[in-house]
C-alpha cells in the first residue's frame, strides 16, 4: 500500500493494525506512551498525533488507506507533544536518580528528546499508593495512567487484578479495595512491570541480600537460568554472545561465588522426570491432559482460578526448585556441610520465581532469587567488562545440559524436551507442529508403541484461560503453559524494553545457543543419569527432591459473609462456600435451602449461617462446613443430616 | 438483625448476571445495604465472572456509590456557595456536637452518617441538608439539633 508521509511516497505493509505500527515498520517511530501491540488500543496519551488532511489525530487509532497523506512532525504537533509531556511531568514524582527505571524510562526519554528543561505548570503531588508487599513494587506517584498494566493483566494474562479506581485527577491504578498486591490474585508474572513505561511498576530489588551473603561465612552457590543468558547483554551494552553464560559463571566466581551451576541441568532432569510421569499417565489414562509446572505464575493461576485442574499439574518441581532441593539435600552432604551453611542464589528472568522460592513447600531451598536486571546491576556496579571476561564452564556435577534443557528458556522448550525424552525411551514416529493461534501451538505425536496423542504449547495466561474454558478435544494429553509471551525470555525480570520484538530477538539468541550444545537430549546428560543412579536411588528421597504438591488457593483473603448471624457463643455454625468452584456447582442453592430450613424450623438464634469464599477443597466442591465438620460434594440432604445430628445434641 | 444477603442473588438473577447491568446491580445492592460491602463485591465478582478490581473501579468512579457503610439516616449537608454563605459550617459543628461525627464519618451504631456535598440545588432554602430523601431548609444549628433528636427518638420507639 502506498501512502504519503511528510510529502514523500512510502510503501507500507497491507493489513497493518494502525498507522502507528505501519510507520514503525518503515522506520518512523511515532512517540507514544500508552500503545501496546499486544493489547486493545486505548488512545489516551495523545502523544502519537499525526496530521491527516489538516486535522490532528492519533495515529494509534488510525487505519491506513491507499493514498493517505499524513504529516508526522510539524511545529504544531511538536508543541502539543511538549505540552502533554509538561502536563504529565507536573504531577509526576521526578525523583529520577533514585528511580528503578532511571535510564530505561520512556517518559524520561521523551522529556530528554523533546528538550524539556523546565515545567511551566505548578507541580502538584497526588496522593499515591505505594505497595511493596510482593515481588512487584507499585509506586503510583510515578504512574501516568496510561493503563498498559491494566490491559496486559486483563487482556493478555486473563487475571485482571488491577483497574483504574476513582475519577479525574484522583484516578489511580488500584487493586480491589486497595488490597496489597501480595494478598490478591496477582500471579506475579511481572508483565505489568515489563510494559510499564515509567517507574510506577518495578521489580523488587534484593541485591543487598546478595552482598550480605557474600560477606557472611556461608558458601555462596549460584545457578543461572537459560533465559538470563539471552537477555543480559542488553543491559551491558554487549552484542549477541553465545559464551555469555560461561562469562557470567566466571564473573560470579570473581565476586565470591564458590560454585556456579546451570539451571539447564535441572531442566534436563525435570523434563526427564516429567516425560516418565506423562507416559505413566498416558498409559493409565489418568490426570490428563498433564500440565507443565515449571512456570510459577501459571501454577498460581491454576491454584486460584482452576482448582479443579490441580491434579493435572505435573508434580515435578520447576528446575529452580529441583536444583534448590538437590543442592540443599544432596550436594550439602557431598560437601559434608550443614545445608544452612550454603546460600543458594538463583538468577532468573522472572519475578514470580521470587514468589516460588518462598512457597511453603520450597522454603529454605533457594535462598535468594535475583532477576536478570538485578544481576546486570551487580555486574555494572563492579566495573567489570563482561566482554573481556574469559568464559569458564559451569561447575560439576550440575553444570552440563542438553539442547532440550537449555531450550526451557523459550516457549515450547519444555514440551520439546519432554518429547525428546519420549523419543529416546519409546521412539517418536511422527511429530507435527502447527500454530493454531498466536501463542498456541498444536503438536500431533505418534509413538512407536502405537499410541498417539496431541499436545499444546501455550504462552500467555489469557490464551491458557481460553483453552481451559473450551477444552473438548480428548486427545490433548499434555499442555505446556508459559505465563509470559514468548516464554521466559519475556519474563517480568528481564531488561527494558521488554516488548515482542526484543523477545523474538532473545528467543533467536537462545535458539543459537541451544544449537551449539553438543548433547541433544537429557538422556545423554551423563551427570543427570549419574544423579539418578547414585543419589536418587531411594524412591522416597527422589520423590522428596523432585516432586511437589499444590493446593487450591483463595482468591480473596478469608472473610466470612454474615447471612443469619447469631451473637451467642452457643450455636451451630453452618459455613457455605461461595467461592468460584463451589458457586458454579450450585452452593448457592444449598445456602438458600439451609436458610429456609432455619427459618421454617424456627432455629434463628441457634443456627448461624455464614458464607465463605474458599474452603481450599475445590476438588470436592460444593463444600459446606457444619461446626468443624467439612462436608464435601455437599447436597442439602447431607447438610441437613449433619445439622439434625447437631440439633439433637 | 438479618442482613439481606439473599437479595444480592435475587438482584443478580433479575439482571441475568449480565456484565452490562453491573451499574444497575450495584445501585440495587447499595439500596439494600445502604453501601457496597467488600464481601458483596467479591461475591458479585464470582457470580458474574468479573475480577473484583473491575467492580471496585466502577464503584469508585461514580460518586453515587459508597464503599463505606452509610447510616440509617444518611445526612448530606450542603456546602455549596449559597449554603456556605448562609452558615453551613455552624450546622456541621452542631451535627458534630449532637451525634459526634464529621463529614465522611458514620456513627458507631450506624444510625447516622454525614457527607458534605457541593450543591443540592435548593439554594433558595439555604442552608440546606438532606436526610435520606427529605430536604430540610432554612436551618439553624438549633433546628438541626432538634431534627436529629427527633430521629433518635423515632428510632428508639421503633425498637
Interface residues (C-beta under 8 A of the other chain):
Chain A: X154 X159 X160 X161 X162 X163 X164 X165 X166 X167 X174 X175 X176 X177 X184 X185 X555 X556 X559 X561 X562 X563 X564 X565 X578 X579 X580 X583 X588 X592 X595 X604 X611 X613
Chain B: X1 X2 X3 X5 X6 X9 X38 X39 X41 X42 X43 X45 X46 X47 X50 X51 X52 X53 X54 X55 X56 X57 X60 X61 X62 X67
